[in-house]
Each structure stands twice: as structure tokens, then as C-alpha cells.
Amino acid sequence: MTDHRPIPDKRSRFRGCLLGGAVGDALGYPIEFQKEKEIFRRFGNSGIRELSQAGKPALISDDTQMTLFAAEGIMIGDVWAAYREWLGTQGDVSRMDPSHPKTRLFGVPRLHARRAPGNTCLSAIRDSAHGGSFLKPLNNSKGCGTVMRAAPYGLCVNAAHAYGDGQIGVYKKASLDAVLTHGHPMAILSSNALAQVIYAIAQHGTSPGSRLETVLEDPNVVHAPAAAVTPAGAACEQEFAAGVRKAVRLSLDASVSDLEGIHALGAGWVAEEAFFIAAFCAVRYQEDFAAAIRASVNHSGDSDSTGAICGNILGAWLGEDAVREAFDLRDLELADEILRVADELFDYQDNLGTSPSAAAPSSVPASGTPETGTHASAYTGTRMPSPDHLINYYEFPNGKIVKHIIDRKTPAYDPVTGKWARVGVFRYIPEDRTWKEDPALTAEFAWDRPYGGVCEHLRAKADISEDLPPLPALRELSAGSTFFLGAWPQYEKHDWSPVQWRVLEVRDGCALCISSHCLINANYCDLDAARDPHSGALADLDALTWQKSLARQKCRDFFEDAFSAEEQALLVRRKIPAGDPDVWCEDRVFLLSEAEIARLLPSPQLRQAAPTPAVLYGGARCGWSDGDRDYTSYWLLPEVRGEGMHTMIYPKAVFHDGEIRFHGRNIYHRDFTVRPCILLKMQ
């Protein structure tokens, strides 16, 4: 191509970005773990050059798989659920409900293929309930599993989006995605860098004579302040910025060969090196898609990832036609599905609020009330995507439930900001449980905000928070009192809500409290851990005690995650029988024994407890009869060991109907729950 190439339109850039990434991925996948000598011996002095050499069809790897699931996760509003379903396509459905998948992609049989997935991504998704966060990273990994999937985050934020600064929106989204699985600042910086480059190209376009290195060297594009992500980010930011400059300098130096430049930048197994190599090849061959992809894969490093990232960048830069001219896409696996996702993502961002005209008429009202069909129960709290609306639910400790309805189709003009945006209408449930519009909230929050920002601002509003019950004076607590302390995901896994507690009794300056709802999915023990691996007989009865139980670990995790440091200081350690008469544990979140629950909640009706929607989603089972269908079962402490097998190893539980029953060998089933208890200081 020449400098007079046609300027691709926006849709072409979206398609080129995802197609180009898949082409680079597929060309590099067969040689990912091969040394250069082996590559050149197998394919000739120029290395692998055509998709037909990679297979019939040329197979995509986990890089493109995760990119597609990231895109769909963005569109359904639940990226973590999408990643869990990607994990399901890799043969592990333990973190999802395969009978009710959230993503369309899970139903595509060709995606159910294991293509050398990264261990960090696999373990993070499999072993974590919610993924990592900036405050609680899962690990210190900087593998390239973040940047390889980040391209959709550069496509999903419209330049005219109501978030305001599009670059900040991209930065937040890409960074939050990266930290779900990788905790090192370099992994987060690299993911953000690719998303920012894609955003700058796809949303702002190019003009004749534009140069890609100009985009990469723009400090507002690639070098967003990493200190906002992690404390260690500032130091990494300088190192990352130097790496980008080095990649650009090497790419423009004609005396440096492709392999010399790549070797000087690394191997691509870690995130920043993968980005540097991809940037080097993309800048060097920014008018020749085929040459860039071939250079980016024919080396001894992580060929499919460097090829995918280079393809994302240059596919967006040159557009779909350039990708098609360079490679025969009939040889590319899932090309049709990739194009479909690209088009869906284009339509998604296009509906976020592109102005229908260059200048908005002054007669357009600044607010509106779209049609509001209810797409979910008022109590689910789940954001439900639909063709026309996006609905969020917020419940506050005063019992007020607020429904936020965003019109996804009809933008409205805000004369104050001069922008078009989706309209958000707020409704609430008064005592009669019918939806009523809240004009004050609608007027205040009519214009779309980031999801978390809406919740934060709502909670700060006086008309919501003025009647929130604060933590009562501790010395005034008495049996039957309820109050809120701590926060835990109760409506959906990323939406933490205040936890309500009920005081069971007050004694010796402390209040014994139980959660009002069943909050945690938990099998009581790992039965397999107690079995002899050869005979299958129960050999390690200690593995079934409270001391070693999974239920206890869940309670300890709850203590760490649900309470702030100040709240943790209010909780008293309690001595808990561990199984043997002379063995005790000390815990600040625990379960009640059968005797305690029978004494403190003497009737079955008092013992019944409702599950949260999050617990139901996790697999908790409610009762079967009309009388107990709104309740689930929760564990009690096991008996102190005595005579007979039952009292030796198995706990009891409060069942759906409120009766206390022996649960036997089903202690490893996850359809029971934990209703945590605490001992609260009253001073």
C-alpha cells in the first residue's frame, strides 16, 4: 500500500481490528513454542507466511477466544461471567451454569477447543470468586494474558460517549479487566496501552499521511498515569514508556533487522514485551499488513500473542480490506464468528450516544422518560441487557430499592454539556411494592454515568442516605434488634451490599448476631480429602471437623472481605469446639451449634432464612413445597464427637422448612449455604 491508501471507515476499523488479531494469532499459533532455527527449517528462510501453512483451517488460540469473550462480556455487562464461560469452553464448567449460559459464544461448538490457554488466566478464573482488584490482586503476574485480550476495550467506548473523556473511560475499563487475572502493574499498563491505541485509531480515525508512531508516542495515549492503578505503578510507568520509545526507535532504524529488533525487545511471554514487539512490527510495516504479521510471528518467543496484538493494531489502522488483501480469510477458523462479534461491538458502541447531527437543536429536551418494560424481578439486582433497555437495581439499608432504567436506543440532548447521552430514569418501590418514578433522582441523574459511579452518587444523595439507619449505639442492642455492618455481594457478584444482622442474645457485654440472609455458597467439607485414595474408605476424620472444614474457610474469607479494619476490631474471637472435647478453634465469624439455634430460634418459622440472589445463582437450592420455597438450607456446627458414625463426623443443618436435620454424606454438595454469625462488642 502507499500513503494514498483509502481511509477506512469506522466499521471497517472494528472488523479489521478483530480480524487482524485473529490472523496474527492463527499464523503464530503453530510455531508458538518453536525456536527460530526450527521455524526456518520447517517453513523456509522467510518462515511461515500464509494461513494455509498453519492448517486447514488455520486455528485461533486462546488469545482470540478470550478476546471474543471479552467483547461479549462488555456487551452483556458481565465480563467475569463471560470469562467463566470461556473457562467452560476449556473443559471446566465448575464456575458457571452450563444449562443457562449468559453468553451466546458459549453455544458456539467451534469455540469449545483448548488451545494452549495461559495458566494464570485459567487459575485466576477457576480459583477466584470475583477476580482480582487493585486493592486485592490475585497474584503478581505480568504474563501477556491481559494485553492479548484487550483490543475490545479500545472499541467499546464511543468518542461521543457520555462518560466524558473517552481515554479515561478506556483506561478504567482496560485496567479493571487486566487486574481480574493479573496483578503486576506491567500487565495492567500493557493492556491499557493496547486499548488506548485501538481507541485513538478506531474512534478518531486517521488522515492521509498519518503515521502510526505518532499515536504510539502520544503521552496521552500510551502513558496513562499508572500510579492511579497501583502504588508500584509509577516506577513501572517510566520503564514502560522507555520500552515504547525503544520499540519505535528500532522500528525506524533501517540498519536493524526484524529479528534484531525483536530480540532487543524481549520474547513476548510477559505483557510489556509482547506489546513492544507488536508495536515494533506494526510501526515498521504500517502500510503492509502481511509483512507486519509475518515479522511479528517468526521468532522464538510468544508468536501467537505478538502476532495477535500486532494484528489488532494494524487491522484497526488499515481496515478490513487490507487484512483481506493480505491473507485468504477462507483459511481462518471462525472468521464468520469474528466478523459477527465485530459488528455487534460496533453497534453496541454506536448506540452509546453518537450525536445524530453535528449541532443539536435547541428544542430537544434535556430529559425524557423512555418506555419501561420490566425485564427482571425487582429483587434480583441483576443488570439485564435487552434490545431497548439496560436496568440496574440498587437496594439500600433503609429498604428502598431503586431501579435505574437506561434507554439504549433513544439518545437525548443535554444542553448543559452539549452532548448526546442515554437517558436514565429512576424508579423506586414504596411500601405498596409498586414501581413509582422518583422525579428528584431522575432529574439529578438523567445523564448516563459509569455503572459504579451511579451507585456511588446515589448512596451519597441526601434523599437516599438521610434516613439510612447508622450502626446503632452498641450498648442499646437487644435481642431482636437488626442493624447493618459490613458489605457482601448479595445481588450480583460485583455489587457489594450492606449486610443485615439480627441480634440473638446479649451476654457479658457482647451481642451474638446472625446474618438475616443466607450469604455464602458452601459445601461443608471436601469429602475426597478424608478418603483413603486406594480403598475409598473414610480414613481422615479430622478433615471433616470444623477445624479443617471448607465452611470454616468460607467464614474466614468472609471476615477478611466483608468488614473494614474498623469493623473487624468490633468482632470478638469465640472459642469453637473443633470436634474433639479438648480441641478448640478461635474464630470471629462462625456457625451456631444445633443446641444454640434450637434455643435462640425455637420455632421452625424463626429458623427459616431467605437466600440472596447471588447465593441462588451460585447453586443454592430452595425448598420444594409452597410453604418453604422461599428459603434455603444452611449449615450448623458438627456435634462434638461421640458414639456412632453420625455424631463423629457429620454436621447438621437447618433445612428449607426450618427443621434441624442430619445431612449425612451430602456434606460435599454446594446446594447448602452458610449463614454467618458474629460476636459483637457492645462497648
Residue, then its C-alpha position, 0 to 999 in steps of 0.5 A: m500500500t502507499d500513503h494514498r491508501p483509502i481511509p477506512d471507515k469506522r466499521s471497517r476499523f472494528r472488523g479489521c481490528l478483530l480480524g487482524g488479531a485473529v490472523g496474527d494469532a492463527l499464523g503464530y499459533p503453530i510455531e508458538f513454542q518453536k525456536e527460530k532455527e526450527i521455524f526456518r527449517r520447517f517453513g523456509n528462510s522467510g518462515i511461515r507466511e500464509l494461513s494455509q501453512a498453519g492448517k486447514p483451517a488455520l486455528i485461533s488460540d486462546d488469545t482470540q477466544m478470550t478476546l471474543f469473550a471479552a467483547e461479549g462480556i462488555m456487551i452483556g455487562d458481565v465480563w467475569a461471567a463471560y470469562r467463566e464461560w470461556l473457562g467452560t469452553q476449556g473443559d471446566v464448567s465448575r464456575m458457571d451454569p452450563s444449562h443457562p449460559k449468559t453468553r451466546l459464544f458459549g453455544v458456539p461448538r467451534l469455540h469449545a477447543r483448548r488451545a494452549p490457554g495461559n495458566t494464570c488466566l485459567s487459575a485466576i478464573r477457576d480459583s477466584a470468586h470475583g477476580g482480582s482488584f487493585l486493592k486485592p490482586l490475585n497474584n503478581s503476574k505480568g504474563c501477556g494474558t491481559v494485553m492479548r485480550a484487550a483490543p475490545y476495550g479500545l472499541c467499546v467506548n464511543a468518542a461521543h460517549a457520555y462518560g466524558d473523556g473517552q481515554i479515561g473511560v478506556y483506561k478504567k475499563a482496560s485496567l479493571d479487566a487486566v487486574l481480574t487475572h493479573g496483578h503486576p502493574m506491567a500487565i495492567l499498563s500493557s493492556n491499557a496501552l493496547a486499548q488506548v491505541i485501538y481507541a485513538i485509531a478506531q474512534h478518531g480515525t486517521s488522515p492521509g499521511s498519518r503515521l502510526e508512531t505518532v499515536l504510539e508516542d502520544p503521552n496521552v495515549v500510551h502513558a496513562p498515569a499508572a500510579a492511579v492503578t497501583p502504588a508500584g505503578a509509577a516506577c513501572e510507568q517510566e520503564f514502560a514508556a522507555g520500552v515504547r520509545k525503544a520499540v519505535r526507535l528500532s522500528l525506524d532504524a533501517s540498519v536493524s533487522d526484524l529479528e534484531g529488533i525483536h530480540a532487543l525487545g524481549a520474547g513476548w511471554v510477559a505483557e510489556e514485551a509482547f506489546f513492544i514487539a507488536a508495536f515494533c512490527a506494526v510501526r515498521y510495516q504500517e502500510d503492509f499488513a502481511a509483512a507486519i504479521r509475518a515479522s511479528v510471528n517468526h521468532s522464538g518467543d510468544s508468536d501467537s500473542t505478538g502476532a495477535i496484538c500486532g494484528n489488532i493494531l494494524g487491522a484497526w489502522l488499515g481496515e478490513d480490506a487490507v487484512r483481506e488483501a493480505f491473507d485468504l480469510r477462507d483459511l481462518e477458523l471462525a472468521d464468520e464468528i469474528l466478523r459477527v462479534a465485530d459488528e455487534l461491538f460496533d453497534y453496541q458502541d454506536n448506540l452509546g450516544t453518537s450525536p445524530s447531527a453535528a449541532a443539536p437543536s435547541s428544542v430537544p429536551a434535556s430529559g425524557t422518560p423512555e418506555t419501561g418494560t420490566h425485564a427482571s424481578a425487582y429483587t434480583g439486582t441483576r443488570m439485564p441487557s435487552p434490545d431497548h433497555l439496560i436496568n440496574y437495581y440498587e437496594f439500600p439499608n433503609g429498604k428502598i430499592v431503586k431501579h435505574i432504567i437506561d434507554r439504549k436506543t433513544p439518545a437525548y440532548d443535554p444542553v448543559t454539556g452539549k452532548w448526546a447521552r442515554v437517558g436514565v430514569f429512576r424508579y423506586i418501590p414504596e411500601d405498596r411494592t409498586w414501581k413509582e418514578d422518583p422525579a428528584l433522582t431522575a432529574e439529578f441523574a438523567w445523564d448516563r454515568p459509569y455503572g459504579g459511579v451511579c451507585e456511588h452518587l446515589r448512596a451519597k444523595a441526601d434523599i437516599s442516605e438521610d434516613l439510612p439507619p447508622l450502626p446503632a449505639l452498641r450498648e442499646l442492642s437487644a435481642g431482636s434488634t437488626f442493624f447493618l455492618g459490613a458489605w457482601p455481594q448479595y445481588e450480583k457478584h460485583d455489587w457489594s451490599p450492606v449486610q443485615w444482622r439480627v441480634l440473638e442474645v446479649r451476654d457479658g457485654c457482647a451481642l451474638c448476631i446472625s446474618s438475616h440472609c443466607l450469604i455464602n455458597a458452601n459445601y461443608c467439607d471436601l469429602d475426597a480429602a478424608r478418603d483413603p485414595h486406594s480403598g475409598a474408605l473414610a480414613d481422615l476424620d479430622a478433615l471433616t471437623w470444623q477445624k479443617s472444614l471448607a465452611r470454616q474457610k468460607c467464614r474466614d474469607f468472609f471476615e477478611d472481605a466483608f468488614s473494614a479494619e474498623e469493623q473487624a476490631l468490633l468482632v470478638r474471637r469465640k472459642i469453637p469446639a473443633g470436634d474433639p472435647d479438648v480441641w478448640c478453634e478461635d474464630r470471629v465469624f462462625l456457625l451456631s451449634e444445633a443446641e444454640i439455634a434450637r434455643l435462640l430460634p425455637s420455632p421452625q418459622l424463626r429458623q427459616a432464612a431467605p437466600t440472596p440472589a447471588v447465593l441462588y445463582g451460585g447453586a443454592r437450592c430452595g425448598w420444594s413445597d409452597g410453604d418453604r420455597d422461599y428459603t434455603s438450607y444452611w449449615l450448623l456446627p458438627e456435634v462434638r464427637g461421640e458414639g456412632m458414625h453420625t455424631m463423629i463426623y457429620p454436621k447438621a443443618v437447618f433445612h428449607d422448612g426450618e427443621i434441624r436435620f442430619h445431612g449425612r454424606n451430602i456434606y460435599h454438595r454446594d446446594f447448602t449455604v452458610r449463614p454467618c454469625i458474629l460476636l459483637k462488642m457492645q462497648 
